Amino acid sequence: MRFHWRGLALILVLLSFAACGQNKDYLVTIETRHGAIKAILFDDTPEHKNNFIALAEAGRFDSTQFHRIIQDFMVQGGDVFGKEDLPAQEWPTLPAEIRTNHVHTKGMIAAARQGDNINPQKRSNGSQFYIVDGRTYEEQELTTDFPALQKAVFQYMQLGSAQDLKQEYTRLYEEQKFDSLTNLLLSKRDEIAETLKIKLTKDYTSEQVKAYAEIGGAPHLDFEYTVFGQVLSGLEVVDKIAAEPTTREIPNNPVYMKVTVEKVSKKKIEKEFGYVYPESK
């Protein structure tokens, strides 16, 4: 039997191309009048990654705006379907790809969506995204489940032993000293949880707690929206966009974007931006 060396050579070439493809990733560039933002998109949110790349390659993000801005929170843009005059009821959506390893620290890219009352599946808007700006958080504030605590405190204040807390809570509320009210609830969190035998905390890894303490973010959105990318460079551009004067969250001077993607070796991305891919950890 003759051995077909040419066939083996072709297989080796195909395997080489496949390996080469696996060692590359899409580098996203969002150009604005404030400068350029460079980002990558996560492999474990494939629906969102593939959708974003398709829109960018087709040039459909170009000339859309960062149309909603809240300083110390986020900048939102990419309204492709609004730009294209598609009726709102016909806007495509994407299935939620919410991962516990992706939280809303500063520079994360996430998908906008409609509220739970009309969107209980938490499906994402098919084009609009936001980049997290945010602020820093102490560990206790970060890890507290505030909706659960707020609900529990009313139950707790019905106890005879909690009348002092009830009076202080009422006083601070009437005086509209809401920061002091928050601190009061935080100081009583563990006592309330132990008394009522309920959980009033959210689970974060030590790395996530450190990131929120050092660079900040918007943790109240965690596990409710799909986080599908991360800014590699240009956080100062995000800060400049977030500082734009606004009227009802709309920038007074439009901030347009041009979005492009290119395939770049993962080694180059790691070397140039200091990003560490999950499989490299």
N, C-alpha and C positions, 0 to 999 in steps of 0.2 A: 504494500500500500504506500503510495507516494504522499509525503507530507506537504501541504500547501502553505509554504512560507508567506506567500502574499496575503492569504487569508488571515494568518496570525498577525501580520504587520498591520492590516486594516483594523483588526480588533484592538490592538495596542494603541493605535492612533485615536480610535473612538473613545477608549478608556481614558486616554490622556486628556481629550477635550472635555469629557465628563468631569474629571478631577479638577481641571482648570476652572470649569463653571462653578463647582462647589466652593472653590477658594476665592470667589469674587462675590461682591455684594453691590447693591444699588446705593450710590451716594446721592442724596437729595440736596439740591441748592434752591433756596427761596430768596430771590433777589427783590429788594425793596429800596426806596429812596434813602433809607437809613443804613443800608449795607446788606450783606449777604448772610443768610443762615444756612449752615450745613447740617445735615441730619442723616440718620439711618432709620430703617423701618424693621420691626421685629419679625423673625421667621415664625414665631409661635402665634402670630395673628395674621395668617396668610390671606384671608378674605380682604382685610383692610390694606395690607401691603400691596397685593396684586391690583386692587382697585385704585389705590393712590398712584401707583406706577403707570397704569393704563391712562388715567386722566392726565398725568404730567406729560407722558410721551405724546399724547394727542394734542398737547398745548391748551387744554381746556381750562386749566387753572389760570392761565395768563390773562391779565387785566381784571381778575377778581380782586377784591379788597380784603384787608383786615377790617371787617365792618362792625365788629363789636369789641370794645376795649374796656377793661376794668383794671386799673392799676393795682398792683400787689395781688392780682388774681390770675388773669389770663388775657390773651389776645386771640380772637376768633376770626377765621376767614375761610376762603375757598368756596364761596357760594356759586358753584358752577351752574347749577340748574336755574337759579335766579337770574344769573347773567344771560342764560340761554332762553329765558322767558318760558320755561316749562311750568305749567300750573302746579302749585304746591302739592296738591293731592296726588300728582303723578311722580313726585320726586322718588327716585330709587332709594332703598335702604339696604343695610347690611346686617347680617346676624351678629349679635353680641359675641365678642371674643375677650371676655373679661378674665384676666389672669392675676392671681394673687402676687406674682413676682413683679408685676408692673404697677407701680403706684404713682401718684401725681406729684412727684418732686419737680423742682424747677427745671424747665427745659424739656419736660416730657410732652409728647404730641399725642393728643387723644381726639376721638370722634365726637362731634356734637350729636345730640339726639333730642327727640321730644320727651316730655315728662312721662312718668310711670302711669299717670291717670289715663293716658291714651296710648301708651306704649309699654305695657307691662313686660314685654320680652326684652326691653332695653335695646332695641335695634338701633343701629347708628344711621345718621344721615349719610347718604351716598357720596357726599363730597366735602361737606363742611368739617373743619378740624379746628382745634385750638391748641395753642402752646402755653404751657403753665408758666406763670410769673411767680405769684405767691409770696409768702413770708415765712419766717422761721417759727418753729414750735418747740416748746419744752415737752419732755417725754410724757408727763401726766396729762397735759392738754391733748397731745397727739393720740394717746392710747384710750382716751375716754370716749365711750359711745354716748354722745350728748343727747340724741333723741331718747334713748333708753333711760338716761339719767334724769332728764326733765320729766319723763312720765313717772319714774320711780319716786322722785322727790315728793310729788303730790300725795302718793300713797303713804310714804314714810311720815309726812307731816300730820297724818291723821292719828298717829300714835301719841299717847299722852306724854311720853318721854321726849317728844320732839317739838314741844311748844316754843322753846327758845329759838329753835331754827326757823319755825314758822313765822315768828315775829320779826326776826332779822331779815328773812326772805321778803316779807311784805314791805318792810321799811325800805330796803334797797330798791325794790321794784317801783314803789311809789315815788322815790326820789330819782328814778331812772339812772341809777348807778349800776349799769349793766356789767361793766368790767369787774366791779366788786362782787356782784351777784354771781358771776361765773366763777370767781375765785372761791366764793363761799361753797358753791356746789362741788367744786373740785376737792376742797378740803374735807367734805363729807362723803365723797364717793365710796370709799372702801367701807365706811361704817354703814352706809345705806345698803350696799351690796351684801354685806355679811348679815345684816338684820333681816333683809327680805329674801335672802338666799337666791340672789339672781346675779347674772353677769352684766357688768356695766363697762367692760373694756373691749377694745378691738385688738386683734392680733397683728402685730408687726414684727418683722425680723429686726435684729440688732442693727443690721446695715441700713434698713429703712428708717429706723429711729434716728440714727446718726445723720443720715442724709437730710431729713427734715429739720434737724437741729442746726446743721451747718449751712445748707443752701436753701432750705425752705421749700414751699410748694403749696398745694391745696388739698390736704388730706380728706376734707369732707366729701370729695368726689370719688374717693377710692372705692373700688369694687362696685361702682354704679355705672361707670362709663368705660369704654374700651380704650386703653392706652396702647398705642401701636407703633410708637417711634420715639426717638430721642435726639435732641439737638447736640451736635458734636462741637460746633463753634458758632459764635454769633449771639451768645446770650445777651451781650451788650446791645445788640440790635433789637432783641425782644424787649429789653428794658426801655429803649428809646420809643418803640412803638407803644408800649404800655403807658408811657408818660405823655402821649399825645393829648391835647385838650379835646374834650368830648362834649356832646350834647345828648343826653339820654343814652350814653354808652356808645354813641356813633362818633367817630373822629371828625372834627371840624374840617380838617384837611385830609382828603382820602389817602390811604396808604395802599397802593396797588402792589401786586406781586407778579413775578414771573417765576415759574417753577420748572426746573429741569432735573433729569436723572441721568446718571452715567454709571456703568459698571466699572468698579475699581477693585483691585485685589484687597482681600481682608487684611493682609499683612500691612499694606500701605495705610489703610484706615486706622489700624491699631497703632502704627508708628507715628502717623501724622497727627492723630486726634487723641491718642491715649485711651481709646475705647477697647474694652476687653470682651470678646465674644464669649457667650456662655460655655461653648465647648473648649475654650482656651483657658478657663479658670482652673 
